[in-house]
Amino acid sequence: MPEEDKEGKQFHQDVPAKQDGFFLKGCNSLDWGIKNRLSQIFNPISGKTVMLAVDHGYFQGPTTGLERIDLNILPIAPYADTLMLTRGILRSTVPPSYTKGIVLRASGGPSILKELSNEGLAVDMEEAIRLNVSALAVQVFIGGEFESQSVLNMTRLVNQGMRYGIPTLAVTAVGKDMVRDARYFRLACRMCAELGAHYVKTYYIPKGFDTVTASCPVPIVMAGGKKMPEKDALVMCSKAIQEGAAGVDMGRNIFQSEAPKAMIQAVAKVVHENLPPKQAYEMYLDLK
């Protein structure tokens, strides 16, 4: 038996126990494990994230810039807060020594040759646990042909994730016939949050984006979208943050850049340090 210590005396009755709220919007009542995993995605100091999306191949094959993940993505991965990718790429290409957050694509089914909204869940929760992921991502096609199916994919993933402490990212998909305006994104993001998504990925729009973030009770991460000039991408990134986004999930605007390593560092400065886009672009040019 170890030697018995004397009973403690310093209980500091005059100092109330600290009761800090969790740093992410709408997430204070979640379980410890989910909060811990969200902290692997969002920087607890800035409250923001730079996600590097490289999951495009799950429906459109070897996208430009993603022909070789080992050569094009692994060198810039350390500059991201988390990678968003598929289990096939994670197992085949990403070294297990990578210790930052992993957001795993969990939905799939059709290729770009078919109706994209006809997705199902392609990863189960036991697989997510084996891969030690920080979150699971599911596409939600509000207004799409298979809208209800995609919404129920998300709710099933939320239910399973709550059981095991793994958060769900809902990705709002925009089909060819859907209008990209604030009203649509308010609807899509709010639906995802109301039905349990822990955070939402959506597109930036020049008019009314602040109403989208304000009306969504959980964090919103801005999708990078199609490739645009680096200066424009940094401006869009800055506006999204200033208008309430909790970070960005950029893919093509980073890995299709002329200098991906410089671009991701400039994006991180905008997101985490509110660096003005003009200065961020100058930083990009210097690093390039």
C-alpha positions as YAML, in Angstrom:
chain: A
units: angstrom
residues:
- id: 1
  name: MET
  ca: [0.00, 0.00, 0.00]
- id: 2
  name: PRO
  ca: [1.33, 3.46, -0.78]
- id: 3
  name: GLU
  ca: [1.92, 5.78, 2.12]
- id: 4
  name: GLU
  ca: [-1.21, 7.72, 2.93]
- id: 5
  name: ASP
  ca: [-1.00, 11.46, 2.27]
- id: 6
  name: LYS
  ca: [-2.43, 14.02, 4.64]
- id: 7
  name: GLU
  ca: [-5.82, 15.37, 3.75]
- id: 8
  name: GLY
  ca: [-5.68, 18.51, 1.63]
- id: 9
  name: LYS
  ca: [-6.41, 21.90, 3.16]
- id: 10
  name: GLN
  ca: [-6.29, 24.40, 0.31]
- id: 11
  name: PHE
  ca: [-9.74, 24.21, -1.23]
- id: 12
  name: HIS
  ca: [-9.92, 27.88, -2.36]
- id: 13
  name: GLN
  ca: [-13.55, 28.26, -1.40]
- id: 14
  name: ASP
  ca: [-13.38, 31.93, -2.41]
- id: 15
  name: VAL
  ca: [-12.52, 31.08, -6.04]
- id: 16
  name: PRO
  ca: [-15.45, 29.72, -8.08]
- id: 17
  name: ALA
  ca: [-14.64, 26.88, -10.46]
- id: 18
  name: LYS
  ca: [-14.02, 28.22, -13.93]
- id: 19
  name: GLN
  ca: [-16.87, 27.42, -16.32]
- id: 20
  name: ASP
  ca: [-15.68, 28.36, -19.76]
- id: 21
  name: GLY
  ca: [-18.02, 27.96, -22.69]
- id: 22
  name: PHE
  ca: [-16.73, 26.09, -25.73]
- id: 23
  name: PHE
  ca: [-15.19, 28.40, -28.32]
- id: 24
  name: LEU
  ca: [-17.31, 27.29, -31.27]
- id: 25
  name: LYS
  ca: [-20.75, 28.70, -31.97]
- id: 26
  name: GLY
  ca: [-23.61, 26.41, -30.99]
- id: 27
  name: CYS
  ca: [-21.36, 23.59, -29.76]
- id: 28
  name: ASN
  ca: [-21.26, 24.15, -26.00]
- id: 29
  name: SER
  ca: [-23.70, 21.35, -25.13]
- id: 30
  name: LEU
  ca: [-21.90, 18.66, -27.13]
- id: 31
  name: ASP
  ca: [-20.03, 15.78, -25.52]
- id: 32
  name: TRP
  ca: [-16.36, 16.12, -24.61]
- id: 33
  name: GLY
  ca: [-15.21, 13.80, -27.39]
- id: 34
  name: ILE
  ca: [-16.98, 15.74, -30.13]
- id: 35
  name: LYS
  ca: [-15.61, 19.02, -28.78]
- id: 36
  name: ASN
  ca: [-12.13, 17.53, -28.69]
- id: 37
  name: ARG
  ca: [-12.40, 16.41, -32.31]
- id: 38
  name: LEU
  ca: [-13.75, 19.80, -33.38]
- id: 39
  name: SER
  ca: [-10.70, 21.33, -31.68]
- id: 40
  name: GLN
  ca: [-8.55, 19.27, -34.05]
- id: 41
  name: ILE
  ca: [-10.28, 21.02, -36.95]
- id: 42
  name: PHE
  ca: [-10.75, 24.55, -35.62]
- id: 43
  name: ASN
  ca: [-7.85, 26.40, -34.03]
- id: 44
  name: PRO
  ca: [-8.92, 27.04, -30.39]
- id: 45
  name: ILE
  ca: [-7.01, 30.35, -30.34]
- id: 46
  name: SER
  ca: [-8.46, 31.94, -33.48]
- id: 47
  name: GLY
  ca: [-11.65, 29.88, -33.52]
- id: 48
  name: LYS
  ca: [-11.12, 29.39, -37.27]
- id: 49
  name: THR
  ca: [-9.98, 26.67, -39.64]
- id: 50
  name: VAL
  ca: [-8.20, 26.28, -42.95]
- id: 51
  name: MET
  ca: [-9.38, 22.97, -44.36]
- id: 52
  name: LEU
  ca: [-7.62, 21.66, -47.46]
- id: 53
  name: ALA
  ca: [-10.20, 19.86, -49.61]
- id: 54
  name: VAL
  ca: [-8.68, 17.11, -51.78]
- id: 55
  name: ASP
  ca: [-11.68, 14.75, -52.02]
- id: 56
  name: HIS
  ca: [-12.75, 15.76, -55.54]
- id: 57
  name: GLY
  ca: [-11.70, 12.42, -57.01]
- id: 58
  name: TYR
  ca: [-14.51, 10.56, -55.25]
- id: 59
  name: PHE
  ca: [-16.87, 11.55, -58.07]
- id: 60
  name: GLN
  ca: [-14.72, 13.11, -60.82]
- id: 61
  name: GLY
  ca: [-11.49, 11.12, -60.82]
- id: 62
  name: PRO
  ca: [-7.96, 12.61, -61.01]
- id: 63
  name: THR
  ca: [-8.78, 16.32, -60.97]
- id: 64
  name: THR
  ca: [-6.18, 18.81, -62.21]
- id: 65
  name: GLY
  ca: [-3.76, 19.33, -59.34]
- id: 66
  name: LEU
  ca: [-4.73, 16.04, -57.71]
- id: 67
  name: GLU
  ca: [-3.15, 13.69, -60.21]
- id: 68
  name: ARG
  ca: [-0.53, 12.76, -57.59]
- id: 69
  name: ILE
  ca: [-1.58, 13.43, -54.00]
- id: 70
  name: ASP
  ca: [1.85, 12.33, -52.78]
- id: 71
  name: LEU
  ca: [3.62, 14.94, -54.91]
- id: 72
  name: ASN
  ca: [1.09, 17.78, -54.98]
- id: 73
  name: ILE
  ca: [-0.69, 17.68, -51.62]
- id: 74
  name: LEU
  ca: [1.54, 16.14, -48.96]
- id: 75
  name: PRO
  ca: [4.12, 18.98, -49.23]
- id: 76
  name: ILE
  ca: [1.43, 21.59, -48.43]
- id: 77
  name: ALA
  ca: [-0.60, 19.53, -45.95]
- id: 78
  name: PRO
  ca: [1.37, 20.80, -42.89]
- id: 79
  name: TYR
  ca: [0.10, 24.34, -43.58]
- id: 80
  name: ALA
  ca: [-3.55, 23.33, -43.30]
- id: 81
  name: ASP
  ca: [-5.44, 22.81, -40.05]
- id: 82
  name: THR
  ca: [-7.07, 19.69, -41.46]
- id: 83
  name: LEU
  ca: [-7.33, 17.61, -44.60]
- id: 84
  name: MET
  ca: [-10.67, 16.72, -46.18]
- id: 85
  name: LEU
  ca: [-10.27, 13.53, -48.19]
- id: 86
  name: THR
  ca: [-11.46, 9.97, -48.84]
- id: 87
  name: ARG
  ca: [-10.49, 6.84, -46.98]
- id: 88
  name: GLY
  ca: [-8.79, 5.46, -50.08]
- id: 89
  name: ILE
  ca: [-6.40, 8.40, -50.29]
- id: 90
  name: LEU
  ca: [-5.91, 8.47, -46.53]
- id: 91
  name: ARG
  ca: [-4.83, 4.83, -46.37]
- id: 92
  name: SER
  ca: [-2.84, 4.73, -49.59]
- id: 93
  name: THR
  ca: [-1.04, 8.05, -49.50]
- id: 94
  name: VAL
  ca: [-1.13, 9.98, -46.19]
- id: 95
  name: PRO
  ca: [1.51, 8.82, -43.68]
- id: 96
  name: PRO
  ca: [0.16, 7.77, -40.26]
- id: 97
  name: SER
  ca: [2.58, 10.25, -38.72]
- id: 98
  name: TYR
  ca: [0.31, 13.06, -39.94]
- id: 99
  name: THR
  ca: [-1.20, 14.35, -36.70]
- id: 100
  name: LYS
  ca: [-3.53, 17.14, -37.79]
- id: 101
  name: GLY
  ca: [-7.28, 16.78, -38.21]
- id: 102
  name: ILE
  ca: [-8.81, 14.47, -40.80]
- id: 103
  name: VAL
  ca: [-12.29, 15.12, -42.19]
- id: 104
  name: LEU
  ca: [-13.36, 12.00, -44.03]
- id: 105
  name: ARG
  ca: [-15.73, 12.01, -46.99]
- id: 106
  name: ALA
  ca: [-18.52, 9.64, -45.97]
- id: 107
  name: SER
  ca: [-21.02, 10.00, -48.83]
- id: 108
  name: GLY
  ca: [-20.74, 8.83, -52.41]
- id: 109
  name: GLY
  ca: [-22.19, 6.74, -55.19]
- id: 110
  name: PRO
  ca: [-22.66, 8.39, -58.59]
- id: 111
  name: SER
  ca: [-19.90, 9.73, -60.79]
- id: 112
  name: ILE
  ca: [-19.93, 13.06, -62.55]
- id: 113
  name: LEU
  ca: [-21.54, 11.19, -65.47]
- id: 114
  name: LYS
  ca: [-24.74, 10.57, -63.48]
- id: 115
  name: GLU
  ca: [-27.16, 12.42, -61.20]
- id: 116
  name: LEU
  ca: [-24.90, 13.53, -58.34]
- id: 117
  name: SER
  ca: [-27.66, 13.93, -55.76]
- id: 118
  name: ASN
  ca: [-28.30, 10.17, -55.80]
- id: 119
  name: GLU
  ca: [-25.70, 9.58, -53.08]
- id: 120
  name: GLY
  ca: [-25.68, 7.15, -50.19]
- id: 121
  name: LEU
  ca: [-23.49, 6.68, -47.14]
- id: 122
  name: ALA
  ca: [-20.25, 5.04, -48.23]
- id: 123
  name: VAL
  ca: [-18.39, 4.79, -44.90]
- id: 124
  name: ASP
  ca: [-19.60, 3.29, -41.63]
- id: 125
  name: MET
  ca: [-18.79, 4.54, -38.15]
- id: 126
  name: GLU
  ca: [-16.51, 1.63, -37.24]
- id: 127
  name: GLU
  ca: [-14.32, 2.53, -40.21]
- id: 128
  name: ALA
  ca: [-14.21, 6.16, -39.06]
- id: 129
  name: ILE
  ca: [-13.10, 5.02, -35.61]
- id: 130
  name: ARG
  ca: [-10.41, 2.75, -37.08]
- id: 131
  name: LEU
  ca: [-9.08, 5.69, -39.07]
- id: 132
  name: ASN
  ca: [-9.20, 7.99, -36.03]
- id: 133
  name: VAL
  ca: [-10.90, 10.79, -37.97]
- id: 134
  name: SER
  ca: [-11.89, 14.18, -36.57]
- id: 135
  name: ALA
  ca: [-15.18, 14.46, -38.48]
- id: 136
  name: LEU
  ca: [-17.23, 12.90, -41.25]
- id: 137
  name: ALA
  ca: [-18.48, 14.90, -44.26]
- id: 138
  name: VAL
  ca: [-21.72, 14.25, -46.12]
- id: 139
  name: GLN
  ca: [-23.14, 16.00, -49.16]
- id: 140
  name: VAL
  ca: [-26.65, 17.47, -48.81]
- id: 141
  name: PHE
  ca: [-28.55, 18.36, -51.99]
- id: 142
  name: ILE
  ca: [-31.29, 20.78, -50.92]
- id: 143
  name: GLY
  ca: [-33.51, 21.25, -53.97]
- id: 144
  name: GLY
  ca: [-31.90, 18.33, -55.80]
- id: 145
  name: GLU
  ca: [-33.71, 15.35, -57.28]
- id: 146
  name: PHE
  ca: [-32.73, 13.15, -54.32]
- id: 147
  name: GLU
  ca: [-33.01, 15.85, -51.66]
- id: 148
  name: SER
  ca: [-34.74, 13.73, -48.98]
- id: 149
  name: GLN
  ca: [-32.32, 10.84, -49.49]
- id: 150
  name: SER
  ca: [-29.32, 13.11, -48.99]
- id: 151
  name: VAL
  ca: [-30.86, 14.76, -45.92]
- id: 152
  name: LEU
  ca: [-31.55, 11.37, -44.38]
- id: 153
  name: ASN
  ca: [-27.96, 10.32, -45.17]
- id: 154
  name: MET
  ca: [-26.88, 13.27, -43.04]
- id: 155
  name: THR
  ca: [-29.25, 12.52, -40.15]
- id: 156
  name: ARG
  ca: [-28.16, 8.88, -40.05]
- id: 157
  name: LEU
  ca: [-24.54, 9.98, -39.92]
- id: 158
  name: VAL
  ca: [-25.33, 12.49, -37.15]
- id: 159
  name: ASN
  ca: [-27.09, 9.79, -35.12]
- id: 160
  name: GLN
  ca: [-24.20, 7.36, -35.48]
- id: 161
  name: GLY
  ca: [-21.60, 10.05, -34.83]
- id: 162
  name: MET
  ca: [-23.30, 11.19, -31.64]
- id: 163
  name: ARG
  ca: [-23.05, 7.63, -30.36]
- id: 164
  name: TYR
  ca: [-19.29, 7.55, -30.85]
- id: 165
  name: GLY
  ca: [-18.31, 11.19, -30.42]
- id: 166
  name: ILE
  ca: [-17.57, 12.02, -34.06]
- id: 167
  name: PRO
  ca: [-18.95, 15.29, -35.50]
- id: 168
  name: THR
  ca: [-20.69, 15.61, -38.86]
- id: 169
  name: LEU
  ca: [-19.93, 18.23, -41.51]
- id: 170
  name: ALA
  ca: [-22.84, 18.90, -43.86]
- id: 171
  name: VAL
  ca: [-21.73, 20.09, -47.30]
- id: 172
  name: THR
  ca: [-24.40, 22.07, -49.16]
- id: 173
  name: ALA
  ca: [-24.30, 21.02, -52.80]
- id: 174
  name: VAL
  ca: [-25.44, 23.31, -55.58]
- id: 175
  name: GLY
  ca: [-26.65, 21.62, -58.75]
- id: 176
  name: LYS
  ca: [-26.73, 23.14, -62.22]
- id: 177
  name: ASP
  ca: [-30.33, 24.35, -61.86]
- id: 178
  name: MET
  ca: [-30.10, 25.75, -58.33]
- id: 179
  name: VAL
  ca: [-29.96, 29.49, -57.70]
- id: 180
  name: ARG
  ca: [-26.92, 30.61, -55.73]
- id: 181
  name: ASP
  ca: [-28.43, 33.35, -53.59]
- id: 182
  name: ALA
  ca: [-28.74, 34.14, -49.90]
- id: 183
  name: ARG
  ca: [-32.26, 32.78, -49.65]
- id: 184
  name: TYR
  ca: [-31.19, 29.37, -50.94]
- id: 185
  name: PHE
  ca: [-28.12, 29.16, -48.71]
- id: 186
  name: ARG
  ca: [-30.06, 30.32, -45.64]
- id: 187
  name: LEU
  ca: [-32.50, 27.48, -46.29]
- id: 188
  name: ALA
  ca: [-29.84, 24.84, -46.96]
- id: 189
  name: CYS
  ca: [-27.56, 25.74, -44.06]
- id: 190
  name: ARG
  ca: [-30.37, 26.16, -41.55]
- id: 191
  name: MET
  ca: [-31.90, 22.81, -42.51]
- id: 192
  name: CYS
  ca: [-28.57, 21.05, -41.99]
- id: 193
  name: ALA
  ca: [-28.06, 22.68, -38.60]
- id: 194
  name: GLU
  ca: [-31.64, 22.06, -37.47]
- id: 195
  name: LEU
  ca: [-31.28, 18.37, -38.28]
- id: 196
  name: GLY
  ca: [-28.07, 18.00, -36.30]
- id: 197
  name: ALA
  ca: [-25.00, 18.87, -38.39]
- id: 198
  name: HIS
  ca: [-22.22, 20.14, -36.16]
- id: 199
  name: TYR
  ca: [-20.90, 22.52, -38.81]
- id: 200
  name: VAL
  ca: [-21.76, 23.37, -42.39]
- id: 201
  name: LYS
  ca: [-19.75, 23.98, -45.55]
- id: 202
  name: THR
  ca: [-21.30, 26.36, -48.06]
- id: 203
  name: TYR
  ca: [-20.42, 28.82, -50.81]
- id: 204
  name: TYR
  ca: [-19.70, 32.51, -50.48]
- id: 205
  name: ILE
  ca: [-22.08, 34.93, -52.17]
- id: 206
  name: PRO
  ca: [-21.39, 38.67, -52.57]
- id: 207
  name: LYS
  ca: [-24.83, 39.73, -51.35]
- id: 208
  name: GLY
  ca: [-26.29, 38.50, -48.08]
- id: 209
  name: PHE
  ca: [-23.62, 36.05, -46.93]
- id: 210
  name: ASP
  ca: [-23.73, 37.62, -43.47]
- id: 211
  name: THR
  ca: [-27.42, 36.67, -43.23]
- id: 212
  name: VAL
  ca: [-26.47, 33.06, -44.02]
- id: 213
  name: THR
  ca: [-23.92, 32.89, -41.21]
- id: 214
  name: ALA
  ca: [-26.15, 34.82, -38.78]
- id: 215
  name: SER
  ca: [-29.14, 32.54, -39.32]
- id: 216
  name: CYS
  ca: [-27.14, 29.32, -38.97]
- id: 217
  name: PRO
  ca: [-26.72, 28.32, -35.30]
- id: 218
  name: VAL
  ca: [-23.52, 26.31, -35.92]
- id: 219
  name: PRO
  ca: [-20.21, 27.30, -37.56]
- id: 220
  name: ILE
  ca: [-20.12, 27.82, -41.32]
- id: 221
  name: VAL
  ca: [-17.00, 27.10, -43.36]
- id: 222
  name: MET
  ca: [-16.71, 28.70, -46.79]
- id: 223
  name: ALA
  ca: [-16.22, 26.42, -49.80]
- id: 224
  name: GLY
  ca: [-13.51, 27.63, -52.15]
- id: 225
  name: GLY
  ca: [-15.30, 26.69, -55.37]
- id: 226
  name: LYS
  ca: [-13.82, 26.93, -58.84]
- id: 227
  name: LYS
  ca: [-10.32, 28.26, -59.46]
- id: 228
  name: MET
  ca: [-10.05, 32.04, -59.66]
- id: 229
  name: PRO
  ca: [-7.07, 34.43, -59.66]
- id: 230
  name: GLU
  ca: [-5.18, 34.26, -56.36]
- id: 231
  name: LYS
  ca: [-5.88, 37.89, -55.50]
- id: 232
  name: ASP
  ca: [-9.62, 37.38, -55.99]
- id: 233
  name: ALA
  ca: [-9.60, 34.19, -53.92]
- id: 234
  name: LEU
  ca: [-7.92, 35.99, -51.03]
- id: 235
  name: VAL
  ca: [-10.47, 38.82, -51.23]
- id: 236
  name: MET
  ca: [-13.31, 36.29, -51.16]
- id: 237
  name: CYS
  ca: [-11.72, 34.51, -48.24]
- id: 238
  name: SER
  ca: [-11.36, 37.76, -46.27]
- id: 239
  name: LYS
  ca: [-14.93, 38.85, -46.96]
- id: 240
  name: ALA
  ca: [-16.28, 35.48, -45.83]
- id: 241
  name: ILE
  ca: [-14.38, 35.70, -42.54]
- id: 242
  name: GLN
  ca: [-15.45, 39.29, -41.95]
- id: 243
  name: GLU
  ca: [-19.06, 38.28, -42.63]
- id: 244
  name: GLY
  ca: [-19.14, 35.49, -40.09]
- id: 245
  name: ALA
  ca: [-17.50, 32.39, -41.56]
- id: 246
  name: ALA
  ca: [-15.53, 30.24, -39.11]
- id: 247
  name: GLY
  ca: [-12.97, 29.33, -41.73]
- id: 248
  name: VAL
  ca: [-12.56, 28.06, -45.27]
- id: 249
  name: ASP
  ca: [-12.42, 24.70, -46.98]
- id: 250
  name: MET
  ca: [-10.38, 25.42, -50.08]
- id: 251
  name: GLY
  ca: [-9.21, 23.00, -52.69]
- id: 252
  name: ARG
  ca: [-8.79, 24.16, -56.29]
- id: 253
  name: ASN
  ca: [-7.89, 27.72, -55.29]
- id: 254
  name: ILE
  ca: [-4.92, 26.26, -53.43]
- id: 255
  name: PHE
  ca: [-3.72, 23.13, -55.25]
- id: 256
  name: GLN
  ca: [-4.37, 24.64, -58.72]
- id: 257
  name: SER
  ca: [-2.52, 27.84, -57.80]
- id: 258
  name: GLU
  ca: [0.79, 28.62, -59.50]
- id: 259
  name: ALA
  ca: [2.37, 28.38, -56.05]
- id: 260
  name: PRO
  ca: [0.21, 26.18, -53.77]
- id: 261
  name: LYS
  ca: [2.54, 26.39, -50.77]
- id: 262
  name: ALA
  ca: [2.57, 30.19, -50.91]
- id: 263
  name: MET
  ca: [-1.18, 30.35, -51.44]
- id: 264
  name: ILE
  ca: [-2.14, 28.18, -48.48]
- id: 265
  name: GLN
  ca: [0.10, 30.23, -46.19]
- id: 266
  name: ALA
  ca: [-1.50, 33.46, -47.40]
- id: 267
  name: VAL
  ca: [-4.98, 32.00, -46.87]
- id: 268
  name: ALA
  ca: [-4.03, 30.95, -43.34]
- id: 269
  name: LYS
  ca: [-2.92, 34.50, -42.53]
- id: 270
  name: VAL
  ca: [-6.25, 35.87, -43.72]
- id: 271
  name: VAL
  ca: [-8.25, 33.30, -41.77]
- id: 272
  name: HIS
  ca: [-6.35, 33.17, -38.50]
- id: 273
  name: GLU
  ca: [-4.87, 36.65, -38.27]
- id: 274
  name: ASN
  ca: [-7.33, 38.77, -40.30]
- id: 275
  name: LEU
  ca: [-4.53, 39.87, -42.62]
- id: 276
  name: PRO
  ca: [-6.03, 42.25, -45.22]
- id: 277
  name: PRO
  ca: [-6.24, 40.60, -48.66]
- id: 278
  name: LYS
  ca: [-3.92, 43.15, -50.26]
- id: 279
  name: GLN
  ca: [-1.17, 42.30, -47.78]
- id: 280
  name: ALA
  ca: [-1.94, 38.60, -48.09]
- id: 281
  name: TYR
  ca: [-1.52, 38.81, -51.85]
- id: 282
  name: GLU
  ca: [1.81, 40.61, -51.42]
- id: 283
  name: MET
  ca: [2.82, 37.81, -49.05]
- id: 284
  name: TYR
  ca: [1.80, 35.26, -51.67]
- id: 285
  name: LEU
  ca: [3.93, 36.99, -54.30]
- id: 286
  name: ASP
  ca: [6.92, 37.15, -51.93]
- id: 287
  name: LEU
  ca: [6.67, 33.47, -51.02]
- id: 288
  name: LYS
  ca: [6.06, 32.52, -54.63]
...
